[in-house]
Amino acid sequence: MLSADDPLPLRPERVLIAGVSGSGKTTLAGRIGDAWGLQHVEIDALFHGPNWTPRPEFLDDVRAFAAEDRWVTEWQYTSKGTDEILTPRAQLAVWLDYPYRVVRARLIRRTLARGILRRELWNGNREKGPWNLLNRDPEQNILRWQTKTLRTWEERMPTISERFPHLTIVRLRHPRETEKWLRAQADASGASTAPPKRRSRDR
């Protein structure tokens, strides 16, 4: 497993971004896609149909883009079957393993902004108002879901490394490390990895 200081063994063409909700997977996927000329497939947009209903075509759509040569996406919906489709094809996984205080603050800000401003997310869906943070159901309350899944990747990564030895994994432990790593990739390729002005769908 690589750190922010380690060079990549190759220029990846298929990339997964792992991390707990609120870590910034979507933002980083977009920046990597822009820098390396990869198609950024926002996997939430494939999963959520109108009224937050799971799309029956979800896994077929995942298979379709996974078969392409160049892409970057968020590593999510593993319990729905994406692991067996995406992981064998991916060349690089970037793991955003940030401190709890960082991901918690980011998720609260994002949730409040989405709820108050009623931003449209995927297929006409909008998050409920901030009062939904009082919901006790972890499937409905994003903060409770984050708490429930906080250690998921820490538990999964050793097994993933064994099952998919071809997959290069970069573990980034703080947003500062992520920025350092992105600068190193830009220096190596001459491509810009400047942060976007705004991404409201940050996962």
Secondary structure, DSSP 4 states (H G I P E B T S, - for coil): -B-TTSPPSS--SEEEEEE-TTS-HHHHHHHHHHHHT-EEE-HHHHHB-GGGPBPTTHHHHHHHHHTSSSEEEE---GGGT-HHHHTTT-SEEEEE---HHHHHHHHHHHHHHHHHHT-B-STT-BPPPGGGGG---TTT-HHHHHHHTTTHHHHHHHHHHHH-TT-EEEEE-SHHHHHHHHHHHHHHH----PPPS--TT--
